[in-house]
Amino acid sequence: METNFHNIDTPALLAEESILLRNIRSKQQLADRNGIGLRPHIKTHKSPYIANLQREAGASGIAVAKISEAEVLAVHGFDDIQIAYVIIGDKKVERLYELSKKVRKISCCVDSITGAKRLSDYFFDRGAVLDVFIKIDIGYNRTGVEKFSDILELALFVNDLPGIKLNGILTHAGMGYGAKTLDELMMIGYDEGTIMGKYAQKLRKSNIQIDEISAGSTPTSNFLAQSKEITELRCGNYVFHDMIQVSLGSCIISDCALSVLATVISKPSNNRVVIDAGSKALNLDKGVNDKVTLSGYGFIYDKEATILRLSEEHGVIYHDCEKFEIGEKIRIIPNHACTVTNLYDKLYIVDNDKLIRSIDIEARGKSQ
């Protein structure tokens, strides 16, 4: 299929194959060196093709956010899937049960007695058992149980329920995305492992079996893996990286595999050009968790210019003395790879100027 990727119509999503494969190898080697499993979260790439590359590299399983993502992976032969999300709602519980009959191993999260009881009732009534993780909040202030007394109460309750089995505890230190320095990020990563290890130890002293301690995010993963407390590293963005990761210091520009290909469609003034990639192609993220860390809407390769404005179909670039031509195609590293990937149906795998293959982003748009 080799051809010049500049022949692709725009806007289009590209992934540099050599960087993609290097990122996959690097994170797997980190996990292997520290004797822990790597369970990549597919919310970043949303692609069975890339998930299979991660599995071939040694991933212990796959994590997803939504049942619909898990359903896509199951069709493609993935049989160890963790839904790192709290499952609430009768229709979702029914779909989870149906999915559990098609794969070897599936699990989800609970953070309430109400949620655990509903899963227990449904699976027990059908003669099945579902693995669950207690979701713990160690400071992100999203879902999860905060106080150890409440964690213990929920664990004891789950232990006595039929139809579900407590597999372990799980957390996500998303507050790492708010770190102001690399030292702060490092401490969040170390604390993530230490806190979860202490909770697991205290639960075991209360005769509660904890087989797995699952944690992770891309920015904290290098530090978390060294803590020796967790059994499973769970991160996703590393496969592509993006400008938010660059701003945090967790990677550099040359580690970013993903880019958006756009075309210059207008030169209204000496310092302003317009491209055909707007918010529907690049998204409006300038940081994560309401933290603004970036001045523009992506990094433009080989240009001294900034994308300062996005409307739905237009990106407005300002520059001092850069050269742009109408019809010229440019590559842009997005600010947030996960949300940008969700905007596209296809991903083009490239090697420098060569188009190697195109793949369907089959789990995009899966919000339920």
C-alpha positions, 0 to 999 in steps of 0.5 A: 500500500506504500504511497506518499501520505501527502495524497491523503485528503485532509484533515486526517489522523496519522501515526508515525510507525517507528515512534508508535512501536518504540513507545509500545516497547518502552512501556512494556520494558518498564513493566518487565524490568519492575516485575509487574504486568502492563495492562494498556488502556485503549481509550487513547487509540481505540483500535484493536490493531494497536491493542494487538501490537501491545498484546504481542509486545507482552501486555498482560491484558487490556483496559477500557473505559466503557462496555461498548469498547470492551464489546469491540475488543471481544469481537477481535479475540481479546479475552482478558478485559478490565473495564476500569469504570464503575458500572451502574444501570440495568442495561449496562449490567445486562450487557456486561453479563452477555459479554462475560459469556464471550470472554475468558476474563472480564472485570469492572469497578465498584465504589458503592454498596448499591452498585456491588449489590446490583451486580451481585444479584444479576450475576448470581441469578444467572449462575455466574460470577463477575470479578470486581475491583474496588475503585479507590480515590487517592486524591483525584476527587472523581469516582472511588472510595476515599476513607479506609474505613469505607474501603474496608466496609465495602470490601467486607460487604463484597466478600460476602456477596454471591455472584461477584468476586473481589479481585483487587483494588484499583486507582487512577492518580489523574491529579498528576496532570495538574503537577506543576513540576517534574518533582511533584509528578514524581511524588504523586507517582510514588505516593500512588503506589505506596498508598495502594500498597498500604491499603492492600496490606491492611485489607489482607490483615482483615482476611480480605484477599487482594490478588491485584493492585491496579494503578497508573497513568502515563505521566506517573507511570515511570515513577509508579512502576518503581514503587514495587507495590502494585501488580499491574500498571494501567496507562494509555496515552503513552502509545501516542503521547501528545503536547499535554504530556510534553508540557508535563515533562513526561515525554519530548516532541520526538516521542509523539507518534500522533499528528493531524494532517491539515491543509492551508486553505487561506492566507488572509493577511501577512501574519495569519493563515487558516487551515481546514482543521478546526475543533472537529479535527483538533479538539479544544483541549489546552490542558487536562482537568481545567488546567491550562498548560498550552498556549495554542491548539497543537504543535506545528512541525517545521513551522514557527507559528501558533494555532491560536483559534479554532472554530468547528471547521477552521484553525487560525494560525498566527506567525511573524515571518513564517512561510505558508502556501495555499494548498500546503499540507502541515502536520500538527501534534495534538494537545490531547491524543485521546480526545482527538483520536475519538474524532476520526474513523481512520488512522493512517500509519506512516513512515516518514513520507510513506503511507504504510496502511490505514486502520479503522478506529473501531472503538471511537464514539463508544460512550456507553 
